[in-house]
Structures are given as structure tokens and as C-alpha cells.
Amino acid sequence: MATLDQKRCVPCRGGVEPLAGQRLSEYAALLDERWSVIDGHHLHREYPFDDFRQGLDFVNRVGELAESEGHHPDLTLSYGKVTITLWTHKIDGLHENDFILAAKIDRL
């Protein structure tokens, strides 16, 4: 089976249930432990950087990745850190795509 970072995000058209329960736990276990599942609804992680420029460069790389995957996180750039929040808006919760993108972001 392919690891998350080897998969591609697929367009979500809605009409599917968000991940929950055991299935959600299984996906969460595949990510770096610094990712948090918040209220069973979204993924959250902060990346530390030494300065603003490093964070900005990272945000730009994440943006390019998000465009190529067709799945877009919320990004907050602050001095010394970038905060990423992921969820699938069409289903108002977590989908496999969120975990795929999180794994690919960690690879950056």
C-alpha cells in the first residue's frame, strides 16, 4: 500500500461523510505526531522558523504543493512560525485528502 505522501488528492464533490472514529484514528496515526486532530474536524500544526523569510519561503512551497494537489490549507505566517490548518470544506470535516496533503507538507 502506498504511503500517504505517495498518493494524490482527489477532487471531493461532497456527499461523503467526514472521517470519524476508528478510521480517523487510523489516518491520524500515519502522520507525524506534531499534527493534531482538533475536535475531530481539522488538522493543525505549527512549523518553527528562525526568521520571517524562512517561513515565507515555506508558505510559498506549501502554496505550490496545494495548487498541484487541488487541495488548499489555511496558512498563517508569523515571525518565527507558520501555522497550517487543514479540513475539507465540502464535507465540513476531514477527508483522506487532508492527511495526504499533511504528509506531503511534512516532506517539504
DASUL-V450725 format. One record per residue. N is the residue number from 1. RES is the residue in one letter. SS is DSSP state (H for helix, E for strand, C for the rest). NEAR is the number of other C-alpha atoms within 10 Angstrom. Layout:
n=N res=RES ss=SS near=NEAR
n=N res=RES ss=SS near=NEAR
This chain:
n=1 res=M ss=C near=5
n=2 res=A ss=C near=6
n=3 res=T ss=C near=9
n=4 res=L ss=H near=20
n=5 res=D ss=H near=17
n=6 res=Q ss=H near=11
n=7 res=K ss=C near=17
n=8 res=R ss=C near=16
n=9 res=C ss=C near=20
n=10 res=V ss=C near=12
n=11 res=P ss=C near=10
n=12 res=C ss=C near=16
n=13 res=R ss=C near=8
n=14 res=G ss=C near=12
n=15 res=G ss=C near=8
n=16 res=V ss=C near=10
n=17 res=E ss=C near=11
n=18 res=P ss=C near=19
n=19 res=L ss=C near=18
n=20 res=A ss=C near=15
n=21 res=G ss=H near=8
n=22 res=Q ss=H near=9
n=23 res=R ss=H near=11
n=24 res=L ss=H near=18
n=25 res=S ss=H near=13
n=26 res=E ss=H near=12
n=27 res=Y ss=H near=17
n=28 res=A ss=H near=16
n=29 res=A ss=H near=10
n=30 res=L ss=C near=13
n=31 res=L ss=C near=17
n=32 res=D ss=C near=12
n=33 res=E ss=C near=9
n=34 res=R ss=C near=10
n=35 res=W ss=C near=19
n=36 res=S ss=E near=16
n=37 res=V ss=E near=18
n=38 res=I ss=E near=10
n=39 res=D ss=C near=8
n=40 res=G ss=C near=15
n=41 res=H ss=C near=17
n=42 res=H ss=E near=18
n=43 res=L ss=E near=21
n=44 res=H ss=E near=17
n=45 res=R ss=E near=17
n=46 res=E ss=E near=16
n=47 res=Y ss=E near=14
n=48 res=P ss=E near=14
n=49 res=F ss=C near=16
n=50 res=D ss=C near=10
n=51 res=D ss=C near=12
n=52 res=F ss=H near=15
n=53 res=R ss=H near=12
n=54 res=Q ss=H near=16
n=55 res=G ss=H near=22
n=56 res=L ss=H near=19
n=57 res=D ss=H near=11
n=58 res=F ss=H near=19
n=59 res=V ss=H near=18
n=60 res=N ss=H near=12
n=61 res=R ss=H near=14
n=62 res=V ss=H near=22
n=63 res=G ss=H near=18
n=64 res=E ss=H near=13
n=65 res=L ss=H near=17
n=66 res=A ss=H near=17
n=67 res=E ss=H near=11
n=68 res=S ss=H near=12
n=69 res=E ss=H near=18
n=70 res=G ss=C near=15
n=71 res=H ss=C near=21
n=72 res=H ss=C near=21
n=73 res=P ss=C near=19
n=74 res=D ss=E near=11
n=75 res=L ss=E near=15
n=76 res=T ss=E near=14
n=77 res=L ss=E near=16
n=78 res=S ss=E near=14
n=79 res=Y ss=C near=14
n=80 res=G ss=C near=15
n=81 res=K ss=E near=19
n=82 res=V ss=E near=20
n=83 res=T ss=E near=17
n=84 res=I ss=E near=20
n=85 res=T ss=E near=20
n=86 res=L ss=E near=24
n=87 res=W ss=C near=24
n=88 res=T ss=E near=20
n=89 res=H ss=H near=13
n=90 res=K ss=H near=14
n=91 res=I ss=H near=16
n=92 res=D ss=C near=13
n=93 res=G ss=E near=19
n=94 res=L ss=C near=23
n=95 res=H ss=C near=25
n=96 res=E ss=H near=21
n=97 res=N ss=H near=23
n=98 res=D ss=H near=23
n=99 res=F ss=H near=24
n=100 res=I ss=H near=23
n=101 res=L ss=H near=25
n=102 res=A ss=H near=24
n=103 res=A ss=H near=20
n=104 res=K ss=H near=19
n=105 res=I ss=H near=17
n=106 res=D ss=H near=13
n=107 res=R ss=H near=8
n=108 res=L ss=C near=9
